[in-house]
Amino acid sequence: MTDRPSRGLVRLLTALVVVGMLLGVTGLVVPRAFAGDDEDASRQDLVTAANDFATAYNTYDVAELEDYQERMSGLLTKDYREQFDQVTEAIFGTLASRKQRSSDPEVLAVAVDSFDPDSAEVLVAVDASVSNTDQKAAVRRHFRWKVAFLRQDGAWKVDDFESIAAMTAETGQPQAEGQEGTE
């Protein structure tokens, strides 16, 4: 009698190994594929939130403070909303005599600087037309921001933002090592 397994048993074991490998690969690939879709959708939601914020933020009339704060409230975290309301009350109060308005915002670019499921930072470039009693004809202004977002109640909300100063570049000849400038 031989100790060799029958051909049927070898085929069965081979089929089970192949099916097991396919299930293992599927178990690794499928969740990652769907998770990628979720992350892509979340990033797109973030970009949309940044666009909505930049557009709403740059559409105001200082004579309509309450309306502006109400429009902005759904875009801000609960904590940041309080700070935003205090700042806009002070600024709008100062600008009221000048009758300042901002309109026609154009979001030029949004770039995700950092991202995880619950927080993110984006860079936003937006232009808007600003007018007041000193500048009756609207003047196009350029704004650049770094905006911090938190995920609250399933939506991206602004938790902070800061202006980014424009950088200027100077042209000239590079200096060789050891040479000093003639300035």
Buried (B, 14 or more C-beta within 10 A) or exposed (E): EEEEEEEEEEEEEEEEEEEEEEEEEEEEEEEEEEEEEEEEEBBEBBBEBBBBBBBBBBBBBBEEBEEBBEBBEEBBBEEBBEEBBEEBEEEBEEBEEEBBBBEEBEBEEBEBEEBEEEEBBBBBBBBBBBBBEEEEEBEEEEBBBBBBBBBBEEBBBBBBBEEEEEEEEEEEEEEEEEEEEEE
